[in-house]
């Protein structure tokens, strides 16, 4: 696979927090336009991998590239290519949700008029336009989840990274988010999704990678992995059913 075809390329990535080894020499390639599900139990290394990809965390060994650009040496370029939807509702409490999105766009050099237009378009798409002038504290939990996705998409990134976006969601919101993500992937976005819900991976993903205790257990296409009887014990640990 050529670099131009690799949305994400990780080789020999090793990460320590003090003496704790969070990532143990992991390697994976995600092609452009893929919907990649990264499965693992809590503490497996999913969020650490995301933090490294987005430059929020350093690492001790390995190579991480986004569309062929090194995330350390070419951080500004690679960060523009990624939209991050984290788990936390870390919004500025003094801004309306429209202002939040417009300010986020400014970090990526988007002019104010264009930022305002993009903000309204995303709020419309995610059914939040009627709340454009309220602050995030006035939103329900489900609306805040959708606002996180709006913020991640405001600069129209090539890659959307989501860290357990449906954790704690009711069924209606979960299905709504699934529909949004499937449509975004259909439109050409490369999606990197962390989850420990097998149902979610089976519904959305084209490719699945499984991580546990900081090590890659298996990577492959969805249908092949889900039919592999030798992975049943791993799936039970990933989904917390043991």
C-alpha positions, 0 to 999 in steps of 0.5 A: 500500500502506498503512503498516499493510500494509507490514511494512518500508518503506525509502526512499532509504537511503544508508549510508557507512562512511567514504568507502565507500558501502555502500548507494546510495539503496535503496528497497523495500517488504515487505508483511505476511506476505511471505517476502522473499528478499534476494539478493546476493554477499558485500559487496553490502550485505545485512548492512548493510541488516539492521543498519540495520533492527535499529538496529545501524547508523546511516545518512546519508540515507533513511527506514526504517519497520517497520509504519509506525514509524520505526526511529530515532525509535521504536527501542524499538517497532520492535525489539520487532517484529523477531527477528534471526537473525545469522550469528555464534554470539554466545552467553554462554558461562556460561549453559545454552541454556535460560537464554540464551533466558530472559534474551533474553526478559527484554530484551523485558519478558517475565516470568520464568515466561512466559520459561521456558515460551516457552524450553521451547516453542521448544527443543521445536519446534527439537528441542533440548529434551534439551539445555536444561541444557547450554551452547552450546559442547556443541552441534553447529554445526547445533544452534547454528544452531537455537538462533539461531532460537530466540533470534530468536523468543523474544519472538514478533516479527512479523518474522523477519530471517535473515542467510544462515541456511544458510551452511555447513550440510549438506544435512540441516540446510539442508532442516530449516531450510527446513521451519521457515521455511516453517512460520513464514511459513505461521503469519503471520510476515513473513520477510526472508531474505538469501542468495546461494543461488538454490535457497534463494530459489526454494524459499522466497521469494514476493518477491525483491530483488537487491542488488549494489554497494549498489544494488537491481538488481530487485525482484519476485515470484519466478516473474517474476524467475527467468524473466527471461532478462535477469537471467541474468548478474546471477544468476551474479554473485549466486551467485558462478558467474562 
